[in-house]
């Protein structure tokens, strides 16, 4: 029998990821229902949409030259259409792969129940909201895996009164763009893994999960008492200045990825997605409508920060192309040093000057 794998013990961050994924799947509601035939058709159409979306995303993203230079053009993401519990289990695997040894229970050591349960609660909240996700961390597939959460897609397309064929293709273009980004920058997954693991390692010396939860509780109380404005997050309350700087650097990279994918999904054109303009208008309105408890939940699970990434990143991508030309963004996929800083994210011309000279 082989010896148990030894892992670094990080106090306060130990999570049994498999258990967290299973528990999150039990906590989340199943979502919209329908006849078996209708659900089977939706799943089949999502798979078809994902296949049709890849060449559309390739053209609209302008990533072709970078992918050709990287030699990864023949590697496609594996497409999985999942329910909410399926996404929860996959997300737990992805978080585990992203953090590596940090945040994972040491072999043979009992995991604190609280850390795993709180993680499961967070994943469960997200499982009811995520439409799709490209995951380069949680599986052995060389091209990563692309997860489409069928009940969430059904819920949002009904809420928007959207054309189902158009909406599903539109969502798939966004996720396939993420797959192409990681193909264009094969170093990106390891770069993000290193940044996130370093943050988790730093936090382990000063913060525990309990500290973050206490900050969340303080935020809820302050919000209810009207002592917090609109621009706050749990991370702002829980982290010190040094840790926030690292989070902002990671966030700048994520904003690039999300903003570029948002620009791409709108650049495919009405010939491919006839109701594209209507979809964008309705989705933008939906993103801004959250109030009350829904707004609070979005802050606690980080969804407001995610939505800000779409807008900030899209402005950056458009600004870079206005300042530097059609393929000015290409260096960002070639070297970690060319990734935008938080300051450059708000000033695309400064990024163009630094990177292009």
Buried (B, 14 or more C-beta within 10 A) or exposed (E): EEEEEEBEBBEBBBBBBBBBBBBBBEBBEEBBEEEEEEBEEBBEBBBBBBEBBBEBBBBBBBBBEBBEEBEBBEBBBBBBBBBBBBBBBBBBBBBBBBBBBBBBBBEEEEBBEEBBBBBBBBBBBBBBBBBBBBBBBBBEBEBBBBBBBBBBBBBBBEEBEBBBBBBBBBBBBBBBBBBBBBBBBBEBBEBBBEBBBEBBBBBBEEBBBEBBBEBBEBBBEEBEEEEBEEEBBBBBBBBEEEBBEBBBBBBBBBBBBBBBBBBBBBBBEEEBBEBBEBBBEBBEEEBEEBEEEEBBBBBBBBBBBBBBBBBBBBBBBBBBBEBBEEEBBBBBBBEBEBBBBBEBBBBBEBBBEBBBE
